[in-house]
Amino acid sequence: MSVNTNNRLAVIAGAGQGLGKSIAIMLAKAGYHVIGLNRSEVSCEDSNVTMMQLDVASGHDVANTLSSIIEQFGAPEVLIHNPAELLIKPFQQTSPEDFELAWKSMVLSAVNIFHTVLPAMVDQGKGTILVSGATASLRAGANFSAFASAKFALRGLTQSVAREYQKQGIHIAHVVLDGILDTPNSRTLHSLDPDDMMSTHDVAEAYLQLIQQKPSAWSHEIDLRPKNEIF
């Protein structure tokens, strides 16, 4: 893996097609070298983005991979946690295995990554961690029991580590994505007008603005939604 050491390092977990890749490209244009981690193989045309296949729910693999990255290139200045496992089923059809899958994908993955990255950021004296949430982080809809329970837990985890680490110079924020992201898959699934969806480029720009906040005025949670979304 080749990284331009003149560039600041950003790591994106859940760097798949859609928002993760849009954030990767946005950060690359802002001067970061980006390492994207994704369970399935993803390519990116930007030379400042390196994509790696990794199951971030596997603690052993995450620790080995991130420790190697940190040993070679130093602690990342930015970490984005973006994995998601969308399960939409009536509760009686949602198995314990479904709940475990959702929790591992969205909560255990964050625990695994934070355990390795946070100490390195503290040693570095700075860092930003942004966590992708959802409407289900705040309000659980019918048929979203597995997804919402995991997103609730992820929000709680994020709040706790934000309060623990902010005095050590680590900016940790939770981003509530209150709407449907505009991707080819979601257009097919939801049959929505693009004006009623969230542009992944625009959301990525909001993430960059959060990263650029000064320590005297940090946000620890923001919500984003398209103008036609009811809230």
N, C-alpha and C positions, 0 to 999 in steps of 0.2 A: 504494500500500500504506500503510495507516494502522496505526501502532504506538503504543500507550500508552507514552510515554517515562518514565512514573513506574514502570513495571514493568521488572524485569530481563529480559534477552533470552535466550531459548533457541532453538537451531536444531536441528531433527531431520531428518536425511537418512534416507530410507526411512520416510516418515510415512504409509504406506498403511494400509488397513483391517487391524485386528489390533493387534499390539503397538505399532507406531509411533503410531497414533492414540490408543491408551490412554495412552502416555507423554505425548503432547501434552496431553491433557485433565488428567492428573495434575499436570503442571507448571503449567498454566494455573491450576488450583485452588490451587497453592502460591504464586501471585503472579508468575509469569513471563508475559511475552508470548511466545508460541511461533510461530516460523515453520517450517512443515513443508515439506520438499522431497520430491517424489515423482515418479517417472517417468510415472505415469498420473495422471489428474485425481482428486482426492479432496476431499470436502467435510467440514467439521466445524461442528457447531452452536455451539461455544463461541466467544464474541465475542473472546476473548483468543488465539485460534488463527487464524493466517493460513496457508492452504495455497497453495503455489506448485508448478506443474508444471515439473520440471527433471530432465534426465538427468545424474546426478552422475558418470557415467563420462566426460562430455565436459569436459575440462580447461578449455577456453576459456569455455564457458558457466558453469561453476562459478565460475571466477575472476571473471568479470564480475558474476554475480549476488551472490556473497558480498561482493565489494568494494563494491558498491553498498549492500548492507545495512549493512555496517560503517561506510561513509562517512556514512550517514544516521543510524544509531542507536547506533554504537559497537560494540565487540567483544561477542560473546555471552558470557555468563557460563557457559553450558552448551552443549555440542555432543553430540548423540547420533548415532552412526553405526550405522544399522540396515538398510541394503539387503541383500538376499539373492537369490540365484538358485539355487533348489533343482533340481538335475539328478540323477536317479536312473536310471542306465543301466549295463548291463554295459560293461566297459572297451572291448571291441572295437567296441561300438556308440557309444562316446563319441568324437566327432570332435575334431580340434584346434580347430575353431571353438567347440565346446562348452566346452573348457578356457579358451579366450580369453574367452568370454562370462562364465563364472563369475569369472575373475580380474578382468575389468574391472568387473563389478558390485560385487564385494566388496572388492577390494584397490585397484585404480586409483582407484575412487571415494573411498576414504579418503585416498590420497595427494593427490588433487586438493583435497579439502576441507582437509586439514591444512596444505597449503602456504599457503593464504590465511588460515585462522583462527588458527593457532598464533602467527604474528608479532603479530597484533592482541591476542591474549590475553597474550602476554609484555609488550607495551607497557602493557596494562591492569594487569598485575601479578597476575592471578589468572584462573582458569578451570577448568572440569571437562569432560573428554571421556570419554564412555563408549562402548564398542564392543561390539556384540552378537555373541557367538560362538555356538558350538553344540557338541554332543557331538563332532561331526566336527572341531572345532578341536584335539582331544586324541587322538582314536582314529578311524581311518578304517575304515568298514565296507565290505563288498563292495557294488559298484554305485554307490559315492559318490566315485569317483576325482576328478572335476572339482570337485565341491562341497567335498570334504575338503581337497584340495590348496590351494584358495583360502582356506578357513577356517584352515588351518595357517599360510599366509602372512600372513593378516590378524592372527593372534595374534602372530606374530613382529614384524610392523610395530608393533603396539601396544606390545609389551614394549620395543622399541627407543626409541620416542619418549617413553614413560613415564620411562625412565631418563635420557634426555637433558634433559627439560624439568621434572622434578619440583622441582629446586632453584630454578627460576624461577617457582615458585608455581602450576604447572599440574598438576592432578590428572588422571591418565589411567589408566583401568581397563578391563579386558576381562571381560565377563560371559559365562560358559559357560551356555547354556540347554540343560540336559540333559533334554530331554523335548519333547513335542508341545504347541505353543501351542493353546489352546482358541479356535478360530475356527469359523464356519460351514463354511468350506471344509475345514478339517482334520477336523471331525466327520464330514463326508461321506467324505473320503478314507480315514480310518483306522478309522472305526466304533468309537471308544473312548468309554468312560464319561467324563463330565466330571471325575470324581474322579481319573482317571488322566492328566489333562492339566494344563497350566499355565494358570491364569487370567491373562489379559493385564493385568487390573487389579492383581493381586497382584505380578506381575513389575514393572509400572510403579512400584509402591510401593517395591520393592527398589531400583530405579534412583534414586528420590528419596532414599532413605536413604544411598546411596553419595554422591550429590551433597552431602548435608548433613554428611558426615564432616569432622572437624577435621584440620588438617594434621599434627598429632602422631600421628595414627592412621589413615593412609590405607590402603585396600585397593587393590591393583593387579590383583587377579583374584579373582573369586568364582564359585562355581557354584551354580545354582539348579535344582531338580528337584521334581516332585510326590512326595508321600509314598510312593506305590506304585511309584515307578521303581526298578529294580534298578541298582546302581552298584558 
